[in-house]
Amino acid sequence: MKIAIDIGNTTIAIGLSNTGEEINKLYRINTDKTRSADEYTIILNDYIDDCNEAIIASVVPELNEVFRDYFLSRYNIKPLFVGQGVKTGIQINSDNPKEVGADLIGNSVAATNIYSQTCLIIDLGTATTFTYIEDKILKGVAIATGLTTSKDALFSKTSLLPQVELQAPKNTLGKNSVDAFKSGLIYGHASMVDGMVGRIKTEINNQDLKVIMTGGHARFIHSLCHQDIIRDDLLILKGLLIILKKNS
């Protein structure tokens, strides 16, 4: 059994693969830096009952040791963390390559191996990121505030606005506070995504650019976008399996 784990700021995705070629089971848990190592052990034991290789992409350094110790103590294996020295097949054209997160690398590996070596990846999580890859070279990234992050920030600063679910209302113009709030959040974010995709296509002079969307909030936004965008909820975990194979 191969285990691929994406430790994000909001959620942790745990992918189980029987062969290392595809994700057979997926589990998601909330990221909680205050949980003890013992608590994470109990949670992981519920999902993982066998493992001979593991790979982890983490943007939460505080949890790296917890997950490393779990695999060492339970399965006597050292998990591979995506970072410096790991073979990915992706070149990074950046002022500071160390700043490029493991999540962006995992997504880039999957997208360039599965869809196109030149593409744009949109990851809707705590932040909404736009990563442009050209011939397997990471050329640039744009980062916007994520959907839930925007919702929480607006709610915390406005006493009269109600807390709402992330669900698109029937009409763009709401006739009550709840629908007005939902519209601005959901349709506003979808319009931002459409606008950024169009702007990036124009900037690189490629209107046929392949665009892939992933991340926990993709299910709220994808169908509302007017741009031609592929949705792949397992993108980063697929990328982690490819990286694991390259480094085995």
C-alpha positions in Angstrom: 0.0 0.0 0.0 1.3 3.5 -1.0 0.1 6.5 1.1 0.0 10.0 -0.3 -0.8 12.8 2.2 -1.4 16.5 1.5 -1.1 18.5 4.7 -2.8 21.9 4.0 -3.7 24.8 6.2 -7.4 23.9 6.4 -7.6 20.1 5.6 -5.4 17.1 5.4 -6.1 14.8 2.5 -5.0 11.1 2.9 -4.9 9.0 -0.3 -4.5 5.3 -0.3 -3.2 3.5 -3.4 -2.9 -0.3 -3.9 -0.5 -0.1 -6.8 1.0 3.4 -6.7 -0.7 4.3 -10.0 -4.1 5.7 -8.8 -5.8 6.8 -5.6 -8.2 4.0 -4.5 -9.5 5.6 -1.3 -9.5 9.2 -0.1 -10.0 10.6 3.5 -10.1 14.2 4.6 -9.6 15.5 8.1 -9.4 19.0 9.5 -5.9 20.4 10.0 -5.5 21.1 13.8 -2.0 22.2 15.0 -3.2 21.7 18.6 -3.8 18.0 18.3 -1.2 15.8 20.0 0.8 13.2 18.2 -1.2 10.5 20.0 -4.5 12.0 18.7 -3.2 12.0 15.1 -2.0 8.4 15.6 -5.5 7.4 16.6 -7.0 9.2 13.6 -4.5 7.8 11.1 -4.9 4.2 12.4 -8.6 4.4 11.5 -7.7 5.0 7.9 -4.4 3.3 7.3 -3.9 -0.4 8.1 -1.0 -1.2 5.8 1.9 0.8 4.2 5.2 0.2 2.6 5.8 3.6 1.1 4.6 7.1 2.0 4.9 10.6 0.5 3.9 13.9 2.1 3.4 17.4 0.8 3.1 19.8 3.7 2.7 23.5 4.1 2.3 23.1 7.9 5.8 22.6 9.2 4.5 22.1 12.8 2.9 18.8 11.8 5.8 17.3 9.8 7.5 15.7 12.8 4.2 14.2 13.9 3.6 12.5 10.6 7.2 11.4 10.2 7.2 9.8 13.6 3.9 8.0 12.9 5.2 6.2 9.9 8.6 5.4 11.5 7.1 4.0 14.7 4.1 2.1 13.1 5.6 0.9 9.8 9.3 1.4 10.2 9.5 3.5 7.0 10.7 7.1 6.5 8.1 9.1 4.5 9.3 11.1 1.6 8.6 14.8 2.1 8.4 16.9 -1.1 11.1 19.5 -0.9 14.7 20.2 -1.8 16.6 17.3 -3.3 13.4 15.4 -4.4 13.1 14.5 -8.1 10.0 16.0 -9.6 10.7 16.7 -13.2 9.6 20.3 -12.7 12.0 23.2 -13.1 11.3 26.3 -11.0 11.9 29.7 -12.6 11.6 31.8 -9.5 13.6 34.5 -7.6 13.6 32.1 -4.6 12.7 28.5 -5.5 12.6 27.6 -1.8 9.4 29.7 -1.5 7.5 27.5 -3.9 5.2 25.3 -1.7 5.1 21.5 -1.8 1.4 21.7 -2.8 2.2 23.8 -5.9 4.9 21.3 -6.9 2.6 18.3 -6.4 -0.1 19.9 -8.5 2.4 20.8 -11.2 3.8 17.3 -11.5 0.3 15.8 -11.9 -1.0 18.4 -14.4 2.1 18.3 -16.6 2.1 14.5 -16.7 -1.6 13.9 -17.1 -2.9 16.9 -19.0 -0.3 19.1 -20.7 3.3 20.1 -20.2 2.1 23.7 -20.6 -0.9 24.6 -18.4 -2.4 26.8 -15.7 -3.4 25.2 -12.4 -6.0 26.8 -10.1 -6.0 25.5 -6.5 -8.9 26.7 -4.4 -8.0 26.2 -0.8 -7.2 28.5 2.1 -5.7 30.7 -0.6 -6.7 30.5 -4.3 -3.5 30.1 -6.3 -2.8 30.3 -10.1 0.3 28.4 -11.2 1.5 28.7 -14.8 3.7 25.9 -16.1 5.4 26.1 -19.5 7.1 23.0 -20.9 7.4 21.7 -17.3 9.0 24.9 -16.1 7.1 26.7 -13.4 7.1 30.3 -14.7 5.0 32.2 -12.2 2.2 32.1 -9.5 -0.6 34.5 -8.5 -2.1 34.2 -5.0 -5.6 35.5 -4.0 -7.6 35.2 -0.8 -9.4 31.8 -0.6 -13.2 31.5 -0.5 -13.5 30.5 3.2 -10.8 33.0 4.2 -12.8 35.8 2.5 -16.0 34.6 4.2 -14.4 34.5 7.6 -12.7 37.9 7.2 -15.9 39.6 6.1 -18.0 37.9 8.8 -15.6 38.9 11.6 -15.6 42.6 10.5 -19.3 43.0 10.0 -21.6 42.6 13.0 -24.9 42.6 11.1 -24.0 40.0 8.4 -25.1 36.4 9.1 -22.9 33.4 9.0 -23.7 31.5 5.8 -23.0 28.2 4.0 -20.9 28.3 0.8 -23.7 27.8 -1.7 -24.6 29.8 -4.8 -28.0 31.6 -4.6 -30.4 31.5 -7.6 -29.8 35.1 -8.6 -26.7 37.3 -8.7 -28.6 40.2 -7.0 -29.9 39.0 -3.7 -33.1 40.3 -2.0 -31.9 39.5 1.5 -28.7 39.6 3.4 -28.0 35.9 3.2 -28.4 35.7 -0.6 -26.5 39.0 -1.1 -23.6 37.6 1.0 -23.6 34.3 -0.8 -23.7 36.0 -4.2 -20.7 38.2 -3.5 -18.7 35.3 -2.2 -19.5 32.6 -4.7 -20.2 34.5 -7.9 -17.6 37.1 -7.1 -15.0 34.4 -6.6 -16.0 32.6 -9.9 -15.7 35.9 -11.7 -12.3 36.6 -10.2 -11.2 33.1 -11.4 -12.6 33.8 -14.9 -10.9 37.2 -15.0 -7.5 35.9 -13.8 -7.6 33.1 -16.4 -8.4 35.5 -19.2 -5.7 38.0 -18.1 -3.1 35.2 -17.8 -4.0 33.8 -21.3 -3.6 37.3 -22.8 -0.3 37.9 -21.0 1.3 34.7 -22.2 -0.5 35.1 -25.6 -2.0 31.6 -25.5 -5.8 31.5 -25.7 -5.8 27.7 -26.0 -4.0 27.2 -22.6 -5.1 24.1 -20.8 -6.5 25.0 -17.4 -7.0 22.6 -14.5 -8.9 23.4 -11.3 -8.4 21.5 -8.0 -8.7 22.1 -4.2 -11.4 21.8 -1.6 -13.5 24.7 -2.9 -13.5 23.7 -6.6 -16.9 22.0 -6.2 -18.4 25.4 -5.3 -16.8 27.4 -8.1 -16.1 25.2 -11.1 -19.6 25.0 -12.6 -20.0 28.8 -12.3 -16.9 29.7 -14.4 -17.3 30.6 -18.0 -13.7 29.7 -18.9 -13.0 26.2 -20.2 -11.6 24.5 -17.1 -10.9 20.9 -16.2 -11.7 19.9 -12.6 -9.6 17.3 -10.9 -10.1 17.0 -7.1 -7.3 14.4 -6.7 -4.7 16.4 -8.6 -2.1 16.8 -5.9 -2.4 13.2 -4.6 -1.9 11.9 -8.2 1.2 14.2 -8.4 2.5 12.8 -5.1 2.3 9.2 -6.5 4.2 10.2 -9.6 6.9 11.8 -7.5 7.1 8.8 -5.2 7.6 6.6 -8.2 10.4 8.9 -9.5 12.2 8.6 -6.2 11.6 5.0 -5.3 
